[in-house]
Structure formats: C-alpha cells, structure tokens
Amino acid sequence: MTFQSLRIVLAANHVSDKPAIAATATVSAAVALMKERNADAVIAMDQGRFAGLFTAHDVLTRVVGAGRDAGTTRIADALSGDSPLVDADTTVGTTLALMNERRCDHVAVSGDGRVLGALSRGDLDAWTIHDQQEQLDCAIRAVKFMGLSNRRG
C-alpha cells in the first residue's frame, strides 16, 4: 500500500549495502561503481554527509552532453544539486508524489541520522505492485475460506 513507510521497502529490497562514493571521486569511478553494483545511481558523500545522488542521467546530461572528461570531472561538479533526501518514515505514496513533482527517478532515504540507501521509481513501483498482489491474494483466500463464490441462489 502506498501508505507504508520507506523503511519497509528498504527492508524488502535488502538495501543495506548502498552504493556510495566520495563526492570528490571522478565520474569514471562512479560509473565503474554503478556497473559493478548494477545500479543507475550512487550516493555521493562529502566528509560523511549526503552531497547528492549521482545518476546515469547526470552522466549523460552533465558530463557526456556537456563535453566534459569523465576521467577528470569530479562527481561534486556534475551533481544536479536537487537530489531529494527523504526520511525513512515517509510513505511510498508521498515519495512517489515528490518524485513526480520534482521530475526525478531516484531518492536517497535517511533515518537514524544517516543515509540508509537509495530507491528508484522502479523500486517503488515494483514494491507497490507486489504489495497489491499480496493483498489481492489474501482477499481471494478469504473469500474461498468463507465458501463464497460466483454461485447464485
């Protein structure tokens, strides 16, 4: 359900080993990490603090599209500067609304005074679909248990 918190989604997606990198690292290093982790975003950290989310979209628009060298451009110089950081207790529905409003595909999730992970729109959509399927299956089992069916009479 869209009123569940992001903590549940993070746990369900086993997001504990978040791909993070120093904001001073090069774009090439970030792309290598994305490839290694099969991720389309990494969390950029600046001296232990959240600096932003660096995404594949940033690579295309702020580095390649701008004719910059990925081997020398620092992540900090290519961040969009508008990376949403949401609390882990924020609901899935509120997060999706924020993503729509800001026209972004990723959010970083924080809680307990630290960054817990990053979630994509695809992560949230897949979780929502899975959750709705579980609810539907539960309702069908309840109807079958009660002996109700499409019989008339």
PLY file of the C-alpha trace (Angstrom):
ply
format ascii 1.0
element vertex 153
property float x
property float y
property float z
element edge 152
property int vertex1
property int vertex2
end_header
0.00 0.00 0.00
1.17 3.49 -0.71
0.82 4.45 2.95
3.59 2.05 4.04
6.90 3.66 5.02
10.09 3.53 3.01
11.69 1.51 5.84
9.57 -1.44 4.75
10.58 -1.00 1.10
14.26 -0.74 2.05
13.99 -3.95 4.09
12.09 -5.76 1.33
14.68 -4.72 -1.26
17.56 -5.63 1.09
19.08 -2.19 0.64
21.79 -2.32 3.26
24.91 -2.15 1.13
24.16 1.10 -0.61
26.44 2.13 -3.45
28.16 5.23 -2.07
31.17 7.17 -3.25
33.05 10.30 -2.24
31.84 13.45 -3.98
35.48 14.18 -4.83
35.80 10.96 -6.87
35.74 11.12 -10.63
32.72 10.44 -12.78
34.61 7.45 -14.24
34.88 5.95 -10.75
31.15 6.49 -10.18
30.29 4.83 -13.49
32.54 1.86 -12.61
30.73 1.53 -9.26
27.33 1.74 -10.97
28.39 -1.00 -13.38
29.80 -3.19 -10.58
26.63 -2.86 -8.48
24.21 -2.92 -11.43
22.80 0.41 -10.25
21.80 3.52 -12.11
22.59 5.85 -9.20
25.16 6.17 -6.44
25.06 8.20 -3.26
27.67 10.94 -3.23
29.04 11.68 0.23
31.08 14.71 1.29
33.04 14.12 4.50
30.36 11.76 5.81
27.44 14.00 4.81
25.00 13.47 1.97
26.09 15.50 -1.06
23.55 14.18 -3.55
22.53 11.33 -5.79
24.65 10.90 -8.87
22.65 9.18 -11.60
23.18 7.80 -15.07
21.11 10.76 -16.25
23.70 13.10 -14.70
26.45 11.27 -16.61
24.62 11.75 -19.89
23.48 15.34 -19.45
26.12 16.94 -17.24
29.23 15.12 -18.43
28.91 13.48 -21.85
26.38 16.00 -23.18
28.47 18.89 -21.89
31.65 17.52 -23.50
33.40 17.04 -20.15
36.02 14.38 -19.45
34.65 11.66 -17.17
38.19 10.81 -16.07
38.85 14.26 -14.62
35.39 15.61 -13.75
34.56 15.26 -10.07
31.13 13.96 -9.07
30.58 17.11 -7.00
30.95 19.19 -10.17
28.36 17.14 -12.04
25.62 16.74 -9.40
22.26 18.23 -10.24
22.07 19.86 -6.80
18.42 18.90 -6.39
18.70 15.37 -5.05
15.77 14.55 -2.79
16.64 13.16 0.63
13.55 11.75 2.33
13.04 10.35 5.79
12.64 6.59 6.10
9.25 7.11 7.74
7.90 8.88 4.65
5.18 6.89 2.90
5.57 5.34 -0.53
2.69 7.49 -1.83
4.22 10.72 -0.55
7.59 9.76 -2.00
6.11 9.00 -5.43
4.27 12.33 -5.35
7.54 14.11 -4.51
9.30 12.31 -7.35
6.55 13.38 -9.75
6.69 16.95 -8.51
10.47 17.16 -8.85
10.55 15.06 -12.02
13.21 12.72 -10.63
13.60 8.96 -10.72
15.59 8.41 -7.50
15.51 9.42 -3.84
18.00 8.93 -1.08
16.47 7.66 2.16
17.73 8.79 5.55
16.99 7.68 9.06
18.70 7.37 12.39
20.97 10.28 11.44
22.46 8.64 8.34
21.74 7.78 4.73
20.17 4.32 4.63
20.02 3.80 0.89
18.60 4.96 -2.39
15.39 3.91 -4.10
14.30 4.34 -7.68
10.83 4.88 -9.06
11.12 1.33 -10.41
11.84 0.01 -6.90
8.76 1.76 -5.53
6.55 0.70 -8.44
7.66 -2.94 -8.17
7.08 -2.93 -4.41
3.62 -1.39 -4.85
2.63 -3.99 -7.45
3.94 -6.84 -5.27
2.13 -5.47 -2.21
-1.13 -5.08 -4.14
-0.82 -8.65 -5.47
-0.36 -9.95 -1.92
-3.47 -8.06 -0.79
-5.48 -9.43 -3.69
-4.31 -12.99 -3.00
-5.25 -12.57 0.67
-8.73 -11.34 -0.27
-9.23 -14.28 -2.66
-8.15 -16.74 0.05
-10.59 -15.13 2.49
-13.47 -15.42 0.02
-12.62 -19.07 -0.66
-12.34 -19.77 3.06
-15.78 -18.33 3.66
-17.14 -20.63 0.94
-18.28 -17.76 -1.22
-18.01 -17.97 -4.93
-19.80 -16.84 -8.06
-22.69 -19.26 -7.36
-26.15 -17.79 -7.47
-29.02 -18.84 -5.35
0 1
1 2
2 3
3 4
4 5
5 6
6 7
7 8
8 9
9 10
10 11
11 12
12 13
13 14
14 15
15 16
16 17
17 18
18 19
19 20
20 21
21 22
22 23
23 24
24 25
25 26
26 27
27 28
28 29
29 30
30 31
31 32
32 33
33 34
34 35
35 36
36 37
37 38
38 39
39 40
40 41
41 42
42 43
43 44
44 45
45 46
46 47
47 48
48 49
49 50
50 51
51 52
52 53
53 54
54 55
55 56
56 57
57 58
58 59
59 60
60 61
61 62
62 63
63 64
64 65
65 66
66 67
67 68
68 69
69 70
70 71
71 72
72 73
73 74
74 75
75 76
76 77
77 78
78 79
79 80
80 81
81 82
82 83
83 84
84 85
85 86
86 87
87 88
88 89
89 90
90 91
91 92
92 93
93 94
94 95
95 96
96 97
97 98
98 99
99 100
100 101
101 102
102 103
103 104
104 105
105 106
106 107
107 108
108 109
109 110
110 111
111 112
112 113
113 114
114 115
115 116
116 117
117 118
118 119
119 120
120 121
121 122
122 123
123 124
124 125
125 126
126 127
127 128
128 129
129 130
130 131
131 132
132 133
133 134
134 135
135 136
136 137
137 138
138 139
139 140
140 141
141 142
142 143
143 144
144 145
145 146
146 147
147 148
148 149
149 150
150 151
151 152
